[in-house]
Amino acid sequence: MNSNPRTPGHVRIYHPQRPLGLGRALMKAGYGSRKQADQFILDGRVQVDDQVVLDPGQRVGPENTILLDGAPLAHIPPRYFLFHKPVGTVCNPADGPGRRLVETYLPQDIPGLSVVGRLDHRTSGLMLVSNDRQWCRMINGNPNLGQEFIVKLRGHLAATQLEILTAGVLLPKLGPFKPEKVTVISDDGDTVLGIILGQGKGRHVRRVFSTLHHKVVSLQRVRIGDVTLGDLKPGSFRQLTGKEVEHLRGMAAKAG
């Protein structure tokens, strides 16, 4: 995720079409966010016309040759993945120091990959990953893309509690929580529910059941839009199909 693949001869070399800052040039070529691109430069990994440049703001243009780790910048094509995040992994080092990062599971030869819709270390399941920053912004938290979670609770969920959950709950500091649909999957000592959210996150699910005095044993996201986790094993990823990518794009772009 943070390396520059050697550029084969058939790959189109990137040259800025107009003068712009070096950090922005790396970002536009597809080498991650602006913060990531700037860090490449500050780490001394970027050369302009065979000279190491440490200033992300230095101007470059069509006449300049830019190298990252000794290889010319290439136009990085957009890539899209579905990842099954295991319990215990985190999306950001600050989310849990010492825990394994999601990025360590992903292809290391594709720069600029970002996760869409973070899950905390206790929550497993479907995550979307891409180096297409615009697509990621469209998908992240979009209310047009329903998210489905499977939650296992300790003990029996009473009918009155189910009615409260379905009607909606006002969570302190988090605001209203109202699922689009709640389905009882099983109730044989512990309770397993399917919950579909238009808005809201896994931490909201945990908070609402804490409010209802139920312990969440496990929480897994199994669907975003029409893209499902299926039988993908924890720690594994697969490429999204073109149909899945365009479905998510189209649903996210729908007028509210």
C-alpha positions as CSV (number, residue, x, y, z in Angstrom):
1,M,0.0,0.0,0.0
2,N,2.9,2.3,0.5
3,S,5.4,1.1,-2.2
4,N,5.9,2.1,-5.7
5,P,5.8,-0.9,-8.1
6,R,8.5,-0.9,-10.8
7,T,7.0,0.6,-13.9
8,P,6.8,-1.9,-16.8
9,G,7.2,-0.6,-20.3
10,H,3.6,-0.8,-21.3
11,V,2.5,1.5,-18.4
12,R,1.8,5.1,-19.2
13,I,4.3,7.4,-17.4
14,Y,2.8,10.3,-15.5
15,H,3.7,13.9,-16.2
16,P,1.8,16.8,-14.8
17,Q,-0.3,18.5,-17.5
18,R,0.3,21.9,-15.9
19,P,2.5,23.3,-13.2
20,L,1.5,22.2,-9.7
21,G,3.0,21.2,-6.3
22,L,4.9,18.0,-6.2
23,G,2.7,16.5,-3.5
24,R,-0.4,17.2,-5.5
25,A,1.3,15.7,-8.6
26,L,1.8,12.4,-6.7
27,M,-1.8,12.5,-5.5
28,K,-3.2,13.1,-8.9
29,A,-1.1,10.2,-10.4
30,G,-2.9,7.9,-7.9
31,Y,-0.3,7.5,-5.2
32,G,-2.5,7.9,-2.2
33,S,-4.0,10.9,-0.3
34,R,-2.2,14.2,-0.2
35,K,-1.0,13.4,3.3
36,Q,0.5,10.1,2.1
37,A,2.1,11.8,-1.0
38,D,3.6,14.5,1.1
39,Q,5.1,11.9,3.5
40,F,6.7,10.1,0.5
41,I,8.5,13.4,-0.3
42,L,9.4,14.2,3.3
43,D,10.9,10.7,3.6
44,G,13.3,11.4,0.7
45,R,11.7,8.9,-1.6
46,V,10.9,11.3,-4.5
47,Q,13.3,12.7,-7.1
48,V,12.6,15.4,-9.7
49,D,15.0,15.3,-12.7
50,D,17.4,13.0,-10.7
51,Q,17.4,15.3,-7.6
52,V,15.9,14.3,-4.3
53,V,13.2,16.9,-3.3
54,L,12.0,17.3,0.2
55,D,9.5,20.1,-0.3
56,P,6.0,18.8,-1.1
57,G,5.1,22.3,-2.4
58,Q,7.9,22.5,-5.1
59,R,6.4,23.2,-8.5
60,V,6.7,20.6,-11.2
61,G,5.3,20.6,-14.7
62,P,5.2,18.6,-18.0
63,E,8.9,19.1,-18.6
64,N,9.9,17.3,-15.3
65,T,10.6,13.6,-14.7
66,I,9.4,12.4,-11.3
67,L,10.6,9.2,-9.7
68,L,9.3,7.5,-6.5
69,D,11.7,4.9,-5.1
70,G,13.8,5.2,-8.3
71,A,10.9,4.3,-10.6
72,P,9.0,6.8,-12.8
73,L,5.5,7.8,-11.7
74,A,2.9,5.9,-13.6
75,H,-0.8,6.5,-14.0
76,I,-2.2,4.1,-11.4
77,P,-5.5,2.7,-12.6
78,P,-8.4,2.5,-10.1
79,R,-8.8,-0.7,-8.3
80,Y,-11.7,-1.9,-6.1
81,F,-11.7,-4.6,-3.5
82,L,-14.0,-6.3,-0.9
83,F,-12.2,-7.2,2.3
84,H,-13.4,-9.4,5.2
85,K,-12.0,-7.7,8.2
86,P,-11.3,-10.0,11.1
87,V,-12.0,-9.2,14.7
88,G,-9.0,-7.6,16.4
89,T,-7.8,-5.6,13.4
90,V,-7.9,-1.8,13.1
91,C,-8.1,0.7,10.3
92,N,-5.8,3.3,11.9
93,P,-2.9,2.9,14.3
94,A,-4.6,5.3,16.7
95,D,-7.6,3.0,16.8
96,G,-5.7,0.4,18.8
97,P,-1.9,0.6,19.3
98,G,-0.3,-2.8,18.9
99,R,-3.1,-4.3,16.9
100,R,-2.7,-5.5,13.3
101,L,-3.7,-3.0,10.7
102,V,-6.1,-3.7,7.9
103,E,-3.6,-2.4,5.3
104,T,-1.2,-5.3,6.1
105,Y,-3.8,-7.7,4.6
106,L,-4.1,-5.8,1.3
107,P,-2.1,-5.9,-1.9
108,Q,1.2,-4.1,-1.2
109,D,1.9,-3.3,-4.9
110,I,-1.1,-1.0,-5.3
111,P,-0.4,2.5,-3.9
112,G,-3.1,4.7,-2.5
113,L,-5.5,2.2,-1.2
114,S,-8.0,3.5,1.3
115,V,-10.7,1.7,3.3
116,V,-14.3,2.9,3.1
117,G,-16.4,2.9,6.2
118,R,-14.2,1.9,9.2
119,L,-15.1,-0.8,11.6
120,D,-13.7,-0.9,15.2
121,H,-11.5,-3.7,16.4
122,R,-14.4,-5.6,17.9
123,T,-16.4,-5.6,14.7
124,S,-15.8,-7.9,11.7
125,G,-17.1,-8.2,8.2
126,L,-17.4,-6.4,4.9
127,M,-15.1,-3.4,4.1
128,L,-14.7,-1.7,0.7
129,V,-11.2,-0.7,-0.3
130,S,-10.1,1.4,-3.3
131,N,-7.5,3.8,-4.6
132,D,-10.2,5.8,-6.4
133,R,-10.6,8.7,-3.9
134,Q,-13.7,10.1,-5.5
135,W,-15.5,6.8,-5.4
136,C,-14.5,6.3,-1.8
137,R,-15.9,9.7,-0.9
138,M,-19.2,8.9,-2.6
139,I,-19.6,5.6,-0.9
140,N,-18.4,6.5,2.7
141,G,-21.4,6.9,4.9
142,N,-23.8,7.4,2.0
143,P,-27.4,7.0,3.3
144,N,-28.5,5.6,-0.1
145,L,-26.4,2.5,0.5
146,G,-28.1,0.4,3.2
147,Q,-25.7,-1.5,5.5
148,E,-26.7,-4.8,7.0
149,F,-25.3,-6.1,10.3
150,I,-25.6,-9.4,12.0
151,V,-25.5,-9.0,15.8
152,K,-25.5,-11.7,18.4
153,L,-26.8,-10.7,21.9
154,R,-26.3,-12.4,25.2
155,G,-29.7,-13.6,26.4
156,H,-33.3,-13.2,25.2
157,L,-34.4,-9.9,23.7
158,A,-37.9,-9.2,25.0
159,A,-40.7,-8.2,22.6
160,T,-41.0,-4.8,24.2
161,Q,-37.2,-4.2,23.7
162,L,-37.6,-5.2,20.1
163,E,-40.4,-2.7,19.7
164,I,-38.3,0.0,21.2
165,L,-35.4,-0.8,18.9
166,T,-37.6,-0.8,15.8
167,A,-39.3,2.5,16.8
168,G,-35.9,4.2,17.2
169,V,-33.8,5.3,20.2
170,L,-32.2,8.6,21.0
171,L,-28.6,7.9,21.9
172,P,-26.8,10.5,24.1
173,K,-24.1,12.4,22.1
174,L,-24.8,10.2,19.0
175,G,-28.4,11.3,18.2
176,P,-31.3,9.2,16.9
177,F,-30.8,5.6,16.0
178,K,-33.6,4.1,13.9
179,P,-32.9,0.9,11.8
180,E,-34.7,0.5,8.5
181,K,-35.4,-3.1,9.4
182,V,-34.8,-5.5,12.2
183,T,-35.2,-9.3,11.8
184,V,-34.9,-11.9,14.5
185,I,-32.8,-14.7,13.0
186,S,-32.7,-16.9,16.0
187,D,-33.6,-16.8,19.7
188,D,-32.5,-20.0,21.5
189,G,-31.0,-18.6,24.7
190,D,-29.0,-15.9,22.9
191,T,-30.5,-13.7,20.3
192,V,-29.3,-13.2,16.8
193,L,-30.6,-10.2,14.8
194,G,-30.3,-8.8,11.3
195,I,-30.2,-5.0,11.3
196,I,-30.3,-2.8,8.2
197,L,-29.2,0.7,8.6
198,G,-29.5,3.7,6.2
199,Q,-27.4,5.8,8.5
200,G,-25.4,4.8,11.6
201,K,-22.3,2.8,12.4
202,G,-21.3,-0.3,14.3
203,R,-20.6,1.6,17.4
204,H,-24.2,2.9,17.3
205,V,-25.4,-0.7,17.3
206,R,-23.3,-1.5,20.3
207,R,-24.5,1.6,22.1
208,V,-28.2,1.0,21.6
209,F,-28.0,-2.5,23.0
210,S,-26.0,-1.2,25.9
211,T,-28.9,1.2,26.5
212,L,-31.3,-1.8,26.4
213,H,-29.0,-3.7,28.9
214,H,-27.8,-6.4,26.5
215,K,-24.2,-7.5,25.9
216,V,-23.2,-7.7,22.2
217,V,-21.3,-11.0,21.8
218,S,-20.4,-10.4,18.1
219,L,-21.2,-7.8,15.4
220,Q,-20.5,-8.3,11.7
221,R,-21.3,-6.2,8.7
222,V,-22.4,-8.5,5.9
223,R,-23.7,-6.1,3.2
224,I,-23.3,-2.6,1.8
225,G,-25.8,-1.7,-1.0
226,D,-26.2,-5.0,-2.9
227,V,-22.6,-6.1,-2.3
228,T,-22.5,-8.9,0.2
229,L,-19.7,-10.6,2.2
230,G,-20.8,-14.1,1.0
231,D,-18.4,-16.9,2.1
232,L,-15.2,-14.8,1.9
233,K,-13.0,-15.9,4.8
234,P,-11.7,-13.5,7.5
235,G,-8.5,-11.8,6.4
236,S,-9.2,-12.4,2.7
237,F,-10.1,-10.0,-0.1
238,R,-11.4,-10.2,-3.6
239,Q,-11.7,-7.7,-6.5
240,L,-15.2,-6.2,-6.9
241,T,-16.8,-6.9,-10.2
242,G,-17.4,-4.0,-12.6
243,K,-21.1,-4.4,-12.0
244,E,-20.6,-4.1,-8.2
245,V,-18.5,-1.0,-8.6
246,E,-21.0,0.7,-10.8
247,H,-23.9,-0.4,-8.7
248,L,-22.4,1.3,-5.6
249,R,-21.5,4.4,-7.7
250,G,-25.0,4.6,-9.0
251,M,-26.8,4.1,-5.7
252,A,-24.5,6.6,-4.0
253,A,-25.3,9.2,-6.6
254,K,-29.1,8.8,-6.3
255,A,-30.9,11.9,-5.1
256,G,-32.1,11.7,-1.6
